[in-house]
Amino acid sequence: MQDKIAKVLVTEEELAAKVKAIGAKISEDYAGKRPLLVSVLKGSIVFMADLMRAITIECDIDFMSCSSYGRSSKSSGVVRILKDLDNDINGRHIIVIEDILDSGLTLSYILELLQTRGAASIALCTLLDKPDRRKVDISVNYPGFTIPDEFVVGYGLDYGELYRNLPYIGVLKPEVYTD
């Protein structure tokens, strides 16, 4: 796998420090509350696993799975819910945990959907942000790293279900994902 990576964009150490800082901020902001962390599968699972251990207050977790990419490196623009939440979120404080904010289309759809279900509040936490690709305006309450418009994998992010297990965020060599 390593030979398919052009460069390391975010190291293991940088990831660990950022996750710890975001966990501390969430713990401070939600003191006295019990937020529901909603992981958008599959890419955010590694980030959420580390993040929830960095949060020092009570919290619950749930999962959603959406697709707009398939086996492509570009979003189709059509969002499909593959797995919905198991919990009722009416009156709950929700923190959506996402691996990467790219065009914003998928996240915009998810946030609007959750809002219609009566959440007390909805915040967004994203590990990576690619502002150059944004098509809709979205605010990130708990940002991780701002990255350039490069195709990244690792730490949960994939290409064709591969590379999720890399312990860092790396830039995939273009010849791997171009036809």
C-alpha positions as a Python dict, from the first residue, in 0.01 Angstrom:
ca = {
    (1, 'M'): (0, 0, 0),
    (2, 'Q'): (277, 241, 89),
    (3, 'D'): (402, 246, -270),
    (4, 'K'): (65, 390, -384),
    (5, 'I'): (103, 697, -161),
    (6, 'A'): (258, 1007, -318),
    (7, 'K'): (315, 1180, 16),
    (8, 'V'): (199, 1189, 377),
    (9, 'L'): (-25, 1492, 429),
    (10, 'V'): (-109, 1449, 800),
    (11, 'T'): (109, 1233, 1026),
    (12, 'E'): (-3, 997, 1302),
    (13, 'E'): (127, 1241, 1561),
    (14, 'E'): (-60, 1536, 1409),
    (15, 'L'): (-380, 1330, 1399),
    (16, 'A'): (-347, 1229, 1764),
    (17, 'A'): (-287, 1588, 1878),
    (18, 'K'): (-581, 1725, 1678),
    (19, 'V'): (-820, 1454, 1800),
    (20, 'K'): (-720, 1523, 2160),
    (21, 'A'): (-779, 1897, 2114),
    (22, 'I'): (-1120, 1848, 1948),
    (23, 'G'): (-1221, 1603, 2223),
    (24, 'A'): (-1129, 1855, 2492),
    (25, 'K'): (-1330, 2131, 2319),
    (26, 'I'): (-1638, 1910, 2278),
    (27, 'S'): (-1610, 1806, 2645),
    (28, 'E'): (-1600, 2171, 2746),
    (29, 'D'): (-1883, 2283, 2516),
    (30, 'Y'): (-2117, 1999, 2612),
    (31, 'A'): (-2045, 1987, 2987),
    (32, 'G'): (-2367, 1886, 3164),
    (33, 'K'): (-2517, 1751, 2842),
    (34, 'R'): (-2505, 1406, 2688),
    (35, 'P'): (-2444, 1450, 2315),
    (36, 'L'): (-2511, 1184, 2055),
    (37, 'L'): (-2212, 1139, 1826),
    (38, 'V'): (-2327, 1036, 1480),
    (39, 'S'): (-2056, 876, 1271),
    (40, 'V'): (-2103, 894, 897),
    (41, 'L'): (-1981, 552, 785),
    (42, 'K'): (-1750, 419, 678),
    (43, 'G'): (-1482, 685, 650),
    (44, 'S'): (-1528, 849, 990),
    (45, 'I'): (-1518, 533, 1201),
    (46, 'V'): (-1145, 553, 1285),
    (47, 'F'): (-1173, 925, 1366),
    (48, 'M'): (-1483, 873, 1581),
    (49, 'A'): (-1330, 580, 1769),
    (50, 'D'): (-1033, 796, 1868),
    (51, 'L'): (-1244, 1107, 1925),
    (52, 'M'): (-1496, 945, 2160),
    (53, 'R'): (-1206, 825, 2376),
    (54, 'A'): (-1080, 1185, 2391),
    (55, 'I'): (-1420, 1313, 2509),
    (56, 'T'): (-1439, 1318, 2889),
    (57, 'I'): (-1817, 1357, 2932),
    (58, 'E'): (-2099, 1109, 2885),
    (59, 'C'): (-2195, 1061, 2523),
    (60, 'D'): (-2379, 813, 2307),
    (61, 'I'): (-2296, 698, 1957),
    (62, 'D'): (-2493, 606, 1649),
    (63, 'F'): (-2417, 554, 1281),
    (64, 'M'): (-2543, 659, 941),
    (65, 'S'): (-2416, 535, 610),
    (66, 'C'): (-2458, 740, 296),
    (67, 'S'): (-2316, 707, -50),
    (68, 'S'): (-2246, 955, -324),
    (69, 'Y'): (-1914, 818, -449),
    (70, 'G'): (-1935, 443, -509),
    (71, 'R'): (-1600, 329, -649),
    (72, 'S'): (-1526, 667, -804),
    (73, 'S'): (-1295, 946, -692),
    (74, 'K'): (-1568, 1203, -764),
    (75, 'S'): (-1911, 1242, -606),
    (76, 'S'): (-2212, 1155, -820),
    (77, 'G'): (-2410, 1431, -647),
    (78, 'V'): (-2686, 1184, -558),
    (79, 'V'): (-2698, 1098, -187),
    (80, 'R'): (-2835, 760, -85),
    (81, 'I'): (-2899, 664, 280),
    (82, 'L'): (-2767, 310, 315),
    (83, 'K'): (-2807, 288, 695),
    (84, 'D'): (-3014, 524, 907),
    (85, 'L'): (-2988, 604, 1277),
    (86, 'D'): (-3107, 350, 1534),
    (87, 'N'): (-3193, 618, 1792),
    (88, 'D'): (-3467, 881, 1810),
    (89, 'I'): (-3287, 1216, 1809),
    (90, 'N'): (-3582, 1436, 1911),
    (91, 'G'): (-3452, 1677, 2177),
    (92, 'R'): (-3096, 1543, 2158),
    (93, 'H'): (-2773, 1737, 2107),
    (94, 'I'): (-2621, 1585, 1794),
    (95, 'I'): (-2261, 1604, 1679),
    (96, 'V'): (-2218, 1470, 1327),
    (97, 'I'): (-1871, 1319, 1290),
    (98, 'E'): (-1741, 1315, 932),
    (99, 'D'): (-1407, 1222, 781),
    (100, 'I'): (-1394, 1485, 506),
    (101, 'L'): (-1592, 1788, 397),
    (102, 'D'): (-1554, 1812, 21),
    (103, 'S'): (-1836, 1950, -196),
    (104, 'G'): (-2061, 1963, 109),
    (105, 'L'): (-2354, 1808, -77),
    (106, 'T'): (-2371, 1490, 130),
    (107, 'L'): (-2323, 1668, 462),
    (108, 'S'): (-2578, 1935, 372),
    (109, 'Y'): (-2831, 1662, 299),
    (110, 'I'): (-2755, 1481, 627),
    (111, 'L'): (-2774, 1799, 837),
    (112, 'E'): (-3107, 1899, 682),
    (113, 'L'): (-3245, 1548, 735),
    (114, 'L'): (-3142, 1545, 1102),
    (115, 'Q'): (-3286, 1893, 1158),
    (116, 'T'): (-3630, 1768, 1048),
    (117, 'R'): (-3617, 1505, 1323),
    (118, 'G'): (-3630, 1755, 1609),
    (119, 'A'): (-3275, 1761, 1740),
    (120, 'A'): (-3214, 2017, 2017),
    (121, 'S'): (-2892, 2115, 1839),
    (122, 'I'): (-2674, 1988, 1558),
    (123, 'A'): (-2301, 2050, 1534),
    (124, 'L'): (-2055, 1932, 1272),
    (125, 'C'): (-1712, 1788, 1342),
    (126, 'T'): (-1500, 1703, 1041),
    (127, 'L'): (-1145, 1573, 1037),
    (128, 'L'): (-1056, 1714, 695),
    (129, 'D'): (-1186, 2015, 503),
    (130, 'K'): (-1130, 2077, 131),
    (131, 'P'): (-1270, 2429, 87),
    (132, 'D'): (-1161, 2449, -279),
    (133, 'R'): (-1423, 2185, -368),
    (134, 'R'): (-1717, 2337, -177),
    (135, 'K'): (-2047, 2364, -365),
    (136, 'V'): (-2269, 2452, -66),
    (137, 'D'): (-2209, 2671, 238),
    (138, 'I'): (-2155, 2463, 553),
    (139, 'S'): (-2021, 2571, 892),
    (140, 'V'): (-1790, 2337, 1079),
    (141, 'N'): (-1814, 2365, 1457),
    (142, 'Y'): (-1518, 2138, 1526),
    (143, 'P'): (-1268, 2152, 1240),
    (144, 'G'): (-967, 1930, 1198),
    (145, 'F'): (-728, 2004, 912),
    (146, 'T'): (-778, 2219, 603),
    (147, 'I'): (-623, 2036, 310),
    (148, 'P'): (-561, 2109, -59),
    (149, 'D'): (-768, 1958, -337),
    (150, 'E'): (-586, 1624, -353),
    (151, 'F'): (-726, 1272, -333),
    (152, 'V'): (-650, 1149, 18),
    (153, 'V'): (-672, 811, 190),
    (154, 'G'): (-586, 661, 526),
    (155, 'Y'): (-716, 690, 882),
    (156, 'G'): (-1053, 562, 765),
    (157, 'L'): (-1062, 727, 421),
    (158, 'D'): (-1058, 492, 126),
    (159, 'Y'): (-1043, 448, -244),
    (160, 'G'): (-1247, 145, -352),
    (161, 'E'): (-1255, 24, 12),
    (162, 'L'): (-874, 14, 30),
    (163, 'Y'): (-622, 219, 234),
    (164, 'R'): (-855, 282, 534),
    (165, 'N'): (-607, 111, 764),
    (166, 'L'): (-318, 349, 697),
    (167, 'P'): (-236, 527, 1026),
    (168, 'Y'): (-190, 865, 856),
    (169, 'I'): (-359, 1073, 586),
    (170, 'G'): (-177, 1030, 256),
    (171, 'V'): (-219, 1158, -97),
    (172, 'L'): (-298, 874, -334),
    (173, 'K'): (-90, 866, -653),
    (174, 'P'): (-311, 979, -944),
    (175, 'E'): (-229, 672, -1154),
    (176, 'V'): (-407, 460, -891),
    (177, 'Y'): (-747, 626, -940),
    (178, 'T'): (-739, 760, -1297),
    (179, 'D'): (-841, 554, -1596),
}
